[in-house]
Amino acid sequence: MDGNKQRVLLGMSGGVDSSVAGYLLREQGYDVIGVTMKVWPQDCISRAEDKCCGPQAVADARSVAHSLGLKVADKMDSQEICFVPGNDYKAFLRSHLGENEFHRGEIYDVDGNFVGQHEGIELFTIGQRKGLPGGSARPRYVIDLDPETNRVIVGDADNLVCEEFEIDRMNWISSRESLSRRAAETSTRDACAPQTIGCNVKIRYSHPGTRATLTPFDSNRARIRLHEPQRAVTPGQAAVLYDDDVVIGGGWICRSEALSRSEALVSA
């Protein structure tokens, strides 16, 4: 290694993004060391596909690391849990956890009415419609998961709509000066009011983004007020904040009473 070069360890999937990252780092003068990991199960049916999951991906990562020409330019994007056979995450969890490891519980609606039993809270996600008990005149959706009681809360499509939420474990990308400038541009005239920052927010990887107002509580936590209510704001998902196309920061969506709508069930 050239003693004047800074060494960078780069995780490589064999896909486009990590390959381009390696190329750009090398062009900037870094000594780039590429690493990849085997994360697919032995029975993964996706191994034969030209994606992020399988021996071909490892071979692609190795090839890129040796040459950086970028033969992976035409590969499909790898998203979600692409190493799961048939994208059936429920079967994947059952095969790896075992039936006794699931947290079974009850299903209630937003009014506190008992709907049925479920075989594991791990098998549900916010916004899910399939796999729920029938008997309702209107389609039911999962609107909240309560890990403390293992309760799944269901409701109508309207119950999925959210106007604001909180994020924690914040990671600020922009400089403090830049954030202060943004806050000064969008804060109210009331000197006692908390500073706010206008931004765009994406609440999941496929979300197109929407206008929002960010109110930081501290360096670790903030409230997001959506200018247009959004469906299925899901605790545990990452919320990424943008100033146009520049990332200014992000955090993890928190579970709160505003989202859960299950306060009435705590003592049920």
JODAKA-V805975 format. One line per field, one symbol per residue. ss: DSSP state (A for helix, B for strand, O for the rest). phi: phi as a letter, one per 20 degrees, with the letter a starting at -180 (. if undefined). A space follows every 10 residues. Layout:
ss: ???
phi: ???
This chain:
ss: OOOOOOBBBB BOOOOAAAAA AAAAAAAOOO BBBBBOOOOO OOOOAAAAOO OOOOAAAAAA AAAAAAAOOO OOOOOOOOOO OOOOAAAOAA AAAAAAAOAA AOOOBBBBBO OOOBBBBBOO AAAOOOOOOO OOOOOOOOOO BBBBBBOOOO BBBBBOAAAA BBBBBBBBBB BBOOOAAAAA AAAAAAOOOO OOOOOOBBBB BBOOOOOOOB BBBBBBOOOO BBBBBBBBBB BOOOOOOBBB BBBOOBBBBB BBBOOOAAAA OOAAAOOO
phi: .ffeeeeced fcenefgfff gffffffene eedecbcece ffeffefeee cecqgfffff ffffffdldm fegefffdcl efeegmleff fffffdenff efefacdcef enefdrecer ffecbgnfdf nefendfcgd cfdacdffdm edddafgffe fcdbbdcclf ceeffgffff fffffdffff fefffccfad cdeafeffnb fbddcfebfd bbdddefcgc elfdgneedd dcdlddfdra adfeecffef lcgfegdf
